[in-house]
Amino acid sequence: MTVQLIQGDCLEYMKMLPDKSIDLIATDPQYGIGADKKNAHSSIRDNSEWDSFGWDDKRPEKEYFDECLRVAKFCAFWGGNYFADMLPPSPAWLIWRKPEAETGFSLADVELCWTNGNFTARMITLPRRDGNLHPTQKPVSLMNWTIEKFKLPKGAKVLDPFMGSGTTGESALLLGYEFIGIEKIAKYHAIAKKRLQQAVLSPSFYTLPPLFVTEPQKVTQDELL
């Protein structure tokens, strides 16, 4: 089981990957709704405590999704309703219903995930959060459920190009898969690195690449894989 964590722009890295070289991209890109701002309703704590890096000022361009669909056999994009105009139609949506639904909860009762999986729409009810390392952090249980829907083979590679605090990586490791995570913001890259190191009890399960690169143009395809 190997882990590779990269700090930088995921588009530059994905362009170096061969077609369908990743088994699954499972990710939660920025929605472009200002979730890192002081008055955003994205956290169980006061958002004035978050550093505002401007990462949620706009959603990713279509080129990012095109590259994801090229390099991965399967993709799962949480927040898919924000990107539906850049993705093909799909019957395989995942729906996360929160226990607070229909109780006057001020945020969305459900969240939607676009996928190109071989299944029909599915829904699960899970708690809203299990950590507070990132303003839009998803529960590990949700990412476990997401990844398991694809019935990946042993040794499959899971990529999260918008890694954040590393929830997808923790899920991939728990489920026995290899993981590649890419995060543009140094603070969250460091949080994810520490989190995944702590999540794995045996050092043999966590193999770091020789270099955590910060300049995508200097990374070769061989170094990436």
VOLUMLUM-861982 format. One line per field, with one value per residue (C-alpha): z, y, x; residue number from 1. Coordinates in steps of 0.02 Angstrom, whole numbers, plus 32768, in hexadecimal, padded with zeros to 4 digits. Layout:
w: [Z|...]
v: [Y|...]
u: [X|...]
pos: [NUM|...]
This chain:
w: [8000|7FCD|7FE5|7F7E|7FB5|7F40|7F5D|7EC0|7E37|7E13|7D5C|7D3A|7D89|7D35|7C8B|7CA5|7CCE|7C48|7C18|7C95|7D03|7DA1|7DDB|7E35|7E51|7EED|7F1A|7F5B|7EF1|7F24|7EF6|7EDD|7F6A|7FE0|8063|80AE|80D2|817E|8168|8107|8154|8134|81E0|828D|82D0|82AE|81FF|823B|827C|81CD|8166|80C9|8037|7FB3|7F7E|7F70|7F0E|7E70|7E3A|7DD0|7D15|7CA1|7C72|7D1F|7D0E|7C5E|7C9E|7D2E|7CB5|7C45|7CC7|7D33|7D0E|7D87|7DD5|7E69|7E82|7F20|7F03|7E55|7E49|7E40|7DAC|7D4C|7CB8|7CA1|7CB3|7C48|7C80|7CFB|7D54|7DDA|7E55|7F0D|7F8D|803F|80B2|8157|81FB|8214|8176|818A|8237|8208|81E4|818F|8112|8088|80BF|8040|7FD8|7F2A|7ED9|7E1C|7DE9|7D4C|7DAD|7D77|7DED|7E00|7E79|7F2E|7FD3|8082|8125|8183|8203|81BD|8200|825B|8260|8250|81F2|8159|813D|80C8|8111|80E6|8160|8148|814B|80B4|804F|8082|803D|7F9F|7F78|7FA1|7F1E|7E95|7ECE|7EA4|7E90|7F0E|7EFC|7EA1|7E98|7EDF|7EB5|7F0A|7EA4|7F21|7FBE|8045|80EF|80AB|80CF|802B|804E|80FA|80AD|8022|80A0|8111|807C|8046|7FAA|7F6D|7F77|7F1C|7F64|7F1A|7F7A|7F42|7FEC|8054|80FB|80CA|8074|811A|817B|8105|8111|81CF|81D2|8161|81BE|825F|8210|81DF|8274|821B|81C7|813F|8103|80E1|805C|8030|7F89|7F90|7F75|7F97|7EFD|7EF4|7E3E|7DCC|7D30|7D7E|7DA1|7D25|7D04|7D4D|7DF0|7DFA|7DED]
v: [8000|80A6|815C|81EE|829F|832F|83E9|844A|8464|83BE|83E9|83EC|8341|82F0|8327|82B5|821C|819B|817F|8114|80FB|8121|80AB|812E|81E9|820E|82C5|835D|83F3|84A6|84DE|8597|85CD|861F|8595|85D4|8681|86C4|86C1|861E|8593|8506|84DB|84A8|852F|85EA|8601|8697|8614|85D4|861B|8664|862C|8655|859F|85A2|8643|85E3|8530|84D0|84EC|8466|8432|83EA|8379|8347|8310|82AF|8251|822D|81E9|8187|80EF|8131|81DB|8219|82D4|830C|83AF|836F|83DE|8472|8425|83D1|8447|8408|834E|82D1|8292|8201|8190|8163|81F3|81DA|8237|825C|8281|82D3|82A4|835B|8357|8398|83DF|8495|8477|8513|84B8|843E|83A3|833C|8347|82FF|82A1|828C|81E6|8180|80DE|8040|8053|80B6|8147|811B|8177|8167|81C4|81F0|8274|831C|831E|82B4|8332|83EA|83F8|844D|84BC|843E|839D|8301|826F|81D8|816B|81CA|81B2|80FB|80E5|8145|80DD|8038|8059|803B|7F8C|7FAF|7F21|7EFF|7F7B|7FFC|80B0|8138|81EE|828B|8322|839B|8344|83C5|8377|82C5|8270|8210|81D6|8195|8136|80ED|80AD|8065|8007|7FC7|8031|8098|8153|81ED|8294|8341|83E1|8491|84E6|84BE|84C5|8441|83D7|83D3|83AA|831A|82D7|82D6|828D|81FB|81D6|81CD|8166|80D9|8073|8015|807B|7FF6|802E|80DF|80F3|81A7|81D7|8218|82CB|8330|839D|844C|8473|8405|842A|83D6|8330|82A3|821F|819A|81FC|820E|8156]
u: [8000|804C|8021|805C|8033|8057|804A|801E|7F9F|7F4B|7F2F|7FEA|8000|7F6C|7FAA|8040|7FD7|7FAB|7EF5|7E95|7F2E|7EC9|7E41|7DD9|7DD9|7D73|7D75|7D19|7D4F|7D2F|7C7F|7CA5|7C31|7CAE|7CAE|7D51|7D0C|7CE2|7C25|7C17|7BAE|7C28|7C6A|7C34|7CA6|7CAD|7CF2|7D56|7DD0|7DF6|7E84|7E38|7EA5|7E23|7E1D|7D5F|7D4F|7D27|7D08|7D86|7D86|7D41|7DF2|7E0A|7D73|7DA5|7E4F|7E01|7D90|7E25|7E9D|7E21|7DB6|7D34|7D14|7CAD|7C9A|7C44|7BE9|7BC1|7B28|7B9F|7BFA|7B6D|7B81|7C34|7C0F|7BAF|7B04|7B0A|7A8B|7B0B|7AFA|7B21|7AB9|7AF0|7A5F|7A8B|7A36|7A07|799C|78EA|790F|7929|79E2|7A27|7A96|7A66|7A05|7A67|7B05|7B19|7BA8|7BB7|7C04|7C1B|7C08|7BAF|7B1B|7A7B|7A62|7A7F|7A64|7AAB|7A8D|7B2C|7B62|7B97|7C49|7CC8|7D56|7D7E|7E21|7DD6|7D3C|7CE9|7D2F|7CCA|7CB4|7D25|7C89|7C45|7CE3|7CEA|7C3B|7C67|7D01|7CAD|7C27|7CA7|7CDD|7D92|7E10|7E98|7F27|7EBD|7EFA|7E8A|7EB0|7E6C|7EA3|7E53|7E91|7E6D|7E8E|7E9F|7DF9|7DF9|7EAA|7E7A|7DE8|7E53|7ED2|7E4D|7E05|7EB0|7ECF|7F61|7F48|7F85|7F51|7F6E|7F50|7F7C|7F7F|8019|7FBE|7F3F|7FC3|8022|7F83|7F5C|800D|8008|7F59|7F83|8024|7FC1|7F35|7FA7|7FE1|806D|80F7|8100|8054|808F|8115|813D|8189|823B|8203|8166|816D|8127|814C|80E3|8149|81E1|818A|819B|8119|818A|819B|80DF|80B9]
pos: [1|2|3|4|5|6|7|8|9|10|11|12|13|14|15|16|17|18|19|20|21|22|23|24|25|26|27|28|29|30|31|32|33|34|35|36|37|38|39|40|41|42|43|44|45|46|47|48|49|50|51|52|53|54|55|56|57|58|59|60|61|62|63|64|65|66|67|68|69|70|71|72|73|74|75|76|77|78|79|80|81|82|83|84|85|86|87|88|89|90|91|92|93|94|95|96|97|98|99|100|101|102|103|104|105|106|107|108|109|110|111|112|113|114|115|116|117|118|119|120|121|122|123|124|125|126|127|128|129|130|131|132|133|134|135|136|137|138|139|140|141|142|143|144|145|146|147|148|149|150|151|152|153|154|155|156|157|158|159|160|161|162|163|164|165|166|167|168|169|170|171|172|173|174|175|176|177|178|179|180|181|182|183|184|185|186|187|188|189|190|191|192|193|194|195|196|197|198|199|200|201|202|203|204|205|206|207|208|209|210|211|212|213|214|215|216|217|218|219|220|221|222|223|224|225]
